[in-house]
Amino acid sequence: MGNNYQGDERRKFFRYNYKKSLRYSVVSPAKDRDPISIFIDGVAKNLSASGILFTTDSAPQISSFLLLDLDYQTASVCEEIEDRALIVNNKLLGKVVRIEDNENGSWDVGVAFVTKSEQLVKEVKNLVR
């Protein structure tokens, strides 16, 4: 039996199945345009206090920052997410850490939530306000 997630033993938070639709937008530092692009649809696969895995037909760039619009308040890890993650305008801010081509026109995207304690918080907050 193969292991789809390398490094599972290093995970600090348990991942919960979370099959719900979401929307995401790429946050861009470009000064000549709106820092937030249009929202793109996706479907969540699993969720933890530290991140999310979702499927989409339009893959963002690795290391890009995303605003995630999803109903995390109904998730069993809601309180843990709110304690750790940076939430801007009721959306979670995350960084793309993994992208996998499903070879059917869709992509699996792994996102680590930006935590409230990270140094870049001030810079990113200014982009999305």
N, C-alpha and C positions, 0 to 999 in steps of 0.2 A: 504494500500500500504506500503510495507516494505522498510526500508532504508538499503541499502547494505553497506553504508559507515558510520560507527559510527563517530561522531564528525565532520560532514560536516560543522557545524556552526563555527568550529575553523579554518577552512582552510583560509589561507591568500591569496591564488592564485586560480583563477578559473581553473578547469580542462577542457581541450578541447579534443574532440574525436580525436584520432590520430591512425588510423588503418594502420600501416606500419610495414614492417619487420625490425628487428634489430638483432644485434649480441652482445653477452656480454661475458666477460671473468672475472673469479674470480681472484682477486688480493690476493696473499698469501705472508706472511712475511717469509716463509721457506727459509733458507739460502742455503740449499743443492740442490735447484732446481730453475728453472726459476720462478720469482715471478708472472708471468702472465700465466695462463693455456690457453688451446685452446679456441677459440671462439665458443660459442654455439648459435644456432638460437632461435629466439623468435618472437612474434608479439605484437607490442604495442597496447594497448587498449585506453589509454588516457595519456595526458601529461600536465604538468603545469610548471611554472617557478621553482617550488621547487621539482618536482619529476615526476615519470612515473609509470604506471601500465602496465605490459606486461604478456603474456602467454608464457609458455615454457614447453617442455617435460622433462626437467632436472632442478629440483629446486635447487638453491643455498642454503646455510645455512643462517638462520636469523642472522643479524648483520655482514654478510660478506660484503666486499667491491667489487664492480664490476666496470669494465670499460665498458661503453655502446657505441657501435658503431651504431649510427642511424643518419638519415638525419634530425636533428632538425633545420637546417638552413631554411627549407621550412615551418616550423611551425609558426603560428601567434605569438607565445610567444618567438621566437628566441632571440630577443633583451633582454628580461627579463632573459632568461636562461644565456646568455653570460655575463650579468651584475653580476649575483649572483653565478653561478655554477663554480666549478673548472673543467677546461677543460685541459686534458693532451693528447698531440699528436692527437688532433682533436676528442677526445673521452671524454664523460662525466664520471666523477667519482661519484659513488653513493654508498649508504649503504642500504642493504636490511632491510626493516622495517616491512614487512608483507609477509606471504606466505599462500596461500589458496589452498587446494587440490580440484580440480574440479571433482574428482572421475571419470575421463575418461582418465586418463593417462597424463593429463596436469596440470599445476600449474599456478595460478595467483601470480605474484611477484610484490610487491610494493616497490619501491626504492625512497629514499630521496636523492636528489643530495647533494654532499658535497659542502659546500659554500667556497668561497675564504677566508673567515675570520675565519674558524674553526681552532683550535689549531693543529689538527692532520695533517694538510695540508703538512707540511714539511716532516714528516715521510712517508706519503703515496706517495708524489711526488717522493721521493727517490726510492720507490719500483717499480714504473712504468717507470722510465727513463732508 
